[in-house]
Amino acid sequence: MPRKSASLTTTGLRVPAAWEGIAWALRGGADLADRAVLGTRATVAALRHGKTLRRWMATLHDLRARGLIDEVPQEFLRALHPPVSRGVALSTRIAQLVDHLDWLETAVLPEPLQRLGRGESLVLLELAPPRGYEAMRLQLRRAPLHSPEGELLLVLTLRRAAAVQPGAQEVDVAVLAFTRMRMQGAGCLAIGGVRGQRESSNRVSPVELQAALQGWKTPVFMVRVAQELARHWSLHLVALDPTWHRLRDWPWRWSRTHREAALKIGASHAPLWEHFGATPGPEGWLVLPLDADEKLEATALSPEKRARQVRRADFWLRTRNQLRAELGRQLVRLAPESRLDGATQQMDPRSVAPATEWAPGVAGHSA
């Protein structure tokens, strides 16, 4: 069970008041400037969105009482960090977090949910590791508090064999961040971003990684796994339009570093969404299909290239079938949610999740 929060020790069984959130914010930043920003946001939230803030406090208090989160003060700060999509008001941010946490309790079995709350990783699938490695895994984790891209992380990890590197640790070679949101009345698995390795040491070379995935590029592979999660949970799959990244909004765009980062994010994500045939969706989001198996055909003229395409397709089909068989051990297979407002919807015969076509002029977005 999670350890008892020092803050809850002082508040007993009552729900913490909004002013306590201001004190947590002033103590919770990484440095003085960060604490000042968080404190200002908490003060504004208490003055302008008191009812919404009390709902957030009550939700966290309830989750802490049931052992589903560890620290109420830390989780409270999650709402004060702006999400990856620009133009999201604090009241909307809190509503999204509450809705996500309510959904999470229905989407994950009780014992794995407890482990997620303690900050542990759920191993969704053990993949066959490449030569020189002893483990390759797909894992699900809760995102750190300062992560703007999403509340859950889908992570691909590799660990070198002890004979190659004694005491080797798992390396996160690819991470896909997502949140479950309701958009136009329907549940969506909303991808906020996909990234590669961040560790400066103990890195896996791109050649090794591509060989481990039988030629698959890691971002494409991770989105395909996200498609399977969306199908399992009967959710629509959407991804953030790079032009709606918060770094393109004020005050971040004042900084040259942030502007350059926004351009790099757009340059890496736009081709990825184009690869999957993304179409315009709700404002700031793109709709991705739930199935892309039509792109698995071996069409190359060269026998060597065609053989590589066959191995690549076989690797994914085996992985997909194993994943579908294993997901039910920790994740609940949910029924489809309500239809999207202003959208035509038809059932995809290959999935219980609906395939959606967004109605132009109703659910479109501007660049």
N, C-alpha and C positions, 0 to 999 in steps of 0.2 A: 504493500500500500504506500501511496505517496506520503512523505513526511509532512508533519503539521506546519502550516504556514505561520510564521511569526506574526504577521499582520492579523490573521484570523484569531490568534490567541488573544489579542487585545480587543477584538470586536465581539467575541463570543459567538452566539448563534445568530446575531442580527445581520442584516444585509448592510455592507459598508455604505456610508453616505458619499455623495458626490464630491464633497470637499476633501475626503480622504484620497480620492483619485488624483487631486492636485498635488498632494504631498508625495504620493507614489511617483508621479511624473517628475517632480523636482529632484527625486533621489534616483531615478531610473535611467538617466541618460548616460551615454558613454563618456561625455566630457561636459564642461560647463556650458558650452554653446548648445549641445544637444539637450541638456536638462532644461535650459531656458526655453527652447522651442517646444519641448514636450509640455512644460509647465504652462506656457501660453495657450497651447491647444487644449489642455485639460481645463483651464480657467474659462476659455470661450465655450467649451462644451458644457460646462456646468451652468453657465449663465444663459446660453441660447438653446441648449438641447437637454434640459434637465430631465424631462420625462424619458427620452431615449437613453440617456446615460444611466438612469436608475434601472431601466430594463436590462441594460448590459451588466450592471452590477449584480442584479438579482440572478441573471443567468449564470454568471461566473460563480456566485455564492452557492447556487444549487449544484453545479458541476463539481465544485470543490468538496461539498458535503458528501457527494456520492463517489468521491475518489477518482473522478475522470480527468481532473487537472491537478497540477501540483501547487502552483502559486497564483493566487488571485491578483496580487499587485502586478506581476509580470504579464499575466494574460490581459489585464485591463489596458496596459500600454499598447497592446496589439491594435486596438481601435484607433489610437492616436497616430500611428504610422500610416501615412497615405498609401493607398493601393497603387498598383502599377498603371491602372487606367486613369487618365487625367479627368478632372471635372467631377469627381465623386465627393459629394458632401459628407460631412461626418455622420449625420443621421442615417444616410444611405449606407455608409460603411458599416455602422453598428448593426443595422438591419440585416445586411449581408452576412455578417459574422454570426449573428444569432441564428439565422436561417441555416447557415452551413453547419453549425454545431448541432442543431436539432436534427438535421438530415444525417449527420455522421453517426448518431446513435442508432439510426435505423439501417445504416449501410454497412456497419462493421459488427461482427459478433461480439458478445460482451467481454470475453477474455482478451481477445486482440485489442479491443477498444481500451481496456485498462492499460495494456502495454503501450499503446500509442500515447495515452495521457501521461505516462511516466517518461516519455521521451524515447522509448525504444523503437526499433525498426521492425516492421513485419516483413518477413521474407515471403514474397509472393511466388517466386519460382527459382529453383536451382538449375542453372544452365550448365551445359558441359563446358568446363574451362579449357582454354587453349593450352598448348604445350608451355611448360614453365610456370603455370598457375595452378593453384589448388582449389579455387572457388571463383565462380562468376554468378552473381545473383541479381534478381530484380527485387527491389525493396520498396516499401511504402513507409513514409515518415511524416510526422507533423513538421511544418516549416518553423524555423526560428522566428522569434518575435519581430525581427527587423526585416523579414523577407517580404517585399511588396508584391512579388509575382503570384503568390498563391498560398493557401493555408495547408496544403498537402504537397509532399514531394515524392515523385516516382523516380527512383534512383537505380542506376546500373552500377554495380561495384565489381571490382576485380581484386584478388589477393594473390600475390606471388607465392610459389611453393617455398617451403622452408629450406629445401636444398639449394634453391637459387638465392634467396634472401632470408636469412634467419630472422625471426621476429617481425616479419612483414605485416603491415596493417592493410586493412581494406582501403581501396582508393575509389572515390566517387568519380567515375569516368564520364557520366552523363546524368543530368538532372532535368526533369520536367516538372514545373510547378503549376498547380491547378487549384481551383476552388469550385465547389458546387454552388451555383447561383441560380436564381429564378429570373428568367428573362421573358417578358411578354407572357407570363403565366405558365411557363414550362421549365422543368429542371434542366440545367445545362452543366456539363463538365467544362469549365472555362479555363483554358490554358493561358497563363500569363507570360510564360517564357520557357525556353529550352536552352540549356548551357552545357558546356563541356567541363573539363578539369580546371580546378582553381589552384590546387596545391602546386607550389613551385618545385618541390622535391618529390621523389617517388612517383613520377609521372609515367603513364603508359603511352608509348609512342603511337602515333596514328596508324602506322603500318601494323603493329601488334593488334590494335583495337579493331581495325577493319578485318584482319584475319580471324579474330575471335568471333566476329559477327558474320563470317562468310561473305564479306563484301558489302554488307549493309553500312551505310553512313549512320552514325549514332543518332543524330536528330530524327531522321526518318524512322529508324527502328523504335525510338521512344514514342513518337506520335502514333505509330501502329499499335504499340502496347496501350496507349491512352485510348485508342479506338476500342480495344477489347474491354477496358474498364468501363467506358461509357455504355457499351452494349450490355455488360453484366448488370450495371445499375439502371439500365433503361433511361439513359440521359442523352440529350442532344450534345454534340461536341462543337464547341466554339473556341476560337483563338483570338487573342488581342490583335487588332489592327496596329501595326507598328507606328502608324501616323498618330495614334491616340496614346502613345506611351507618355507617361507623366513628365519625362525629361524634356519633352517638347513644349511643355506648358511653363507658365511663370510660377515661382521665381527661378526654377532650375535652368531655364534657357538663357539666363543672364550669364551663366558660367560657360566658358569655352569648353572646359572638360566635359560638362554635361551634354553640350551640343554635339561634341564629337562622339560621345558614348551613344547618344540617341541615333546618330547616323550609322554606327556600327551595328546596333541592335536591329535597325531597319534592314541593313544590307544582309544580315544573317537570317532574319525571320521571313522577310518577304518572299524569297525564292522557296523557302520551305512550305509556306502556305500555298504558293502557286503550284508546287509539286503535287499537293493533295487536292487541287482543284477547288480551293476555298471560294465561297461566294459571299457577297455582302449580307450581313445580318443585322442584329440590333446595333444601335449607334455605338461605334467604337469596336465592334466585334465582327469576326468573319466566321462563317459556318463551314465546318469540315464534314466530309462524308464519314459514315461509320464503317465503310468497307472500301478497301483499295486493292483487292486481290486481282482485279483485271490488269494490274501492272506487273504481274508475276510471270507473264509469258516469256519463253525463251525465243527471242526474235532475231538475234544476231546471226549474220551470215557466216562468220568465222566459227569453225567447230570448237576452238578453245574458248571463245567468248560465250558461245551458246552453252558449253559445259559449265562455265562459271555462273551463268544465269540460272541454270538448273539447280546447282548446289545452293545458290542464294535463295531460290524459291523453296527448296526442300527444307532449308534451315528455318525459314519463317513459318512454314506450315507445321513443322514439328513443334516449334516454340508456341505457336498459337494454340494448337490442340492441347499441349501440356498446360498452358496458362488457363485455358477454359476449364480444364479438369481440376486445377488446383485452387482457383479463385474462391470457390465455394467453401473451402476449408476455413477461411477467415473473413470473407466478405459476403454479405447477404445479397442474393439475386433479387432485385426489386422489380415490382410491376411498373409498367409505363405510367408516367404522370400525365396531367391534363394537357390538352392541346395548346398550341401557341396562338395567342390572339393575333388576328390579321395574317395568318399563314395557312396555306393549304398543307394538309398532312396525309400521308398514306403509309401503310404498314409495309416495312421491308420484309419480304418473306424469309430472309436469311437471319432475321433478328427479331426479338420481341420489342426492340426499341424502334420508334418511328423514324422514317426518313423524311426530312422536312424540306420543303421548298419555300423560301421566304418571299412574301408578296412584295413586288417592287412598289416603292412609294409609301409602303406601310411600315416595313421593318428595315428600310435601307439606312445607310449611314453616309456621312460626308467625310471626305478625306481631310 
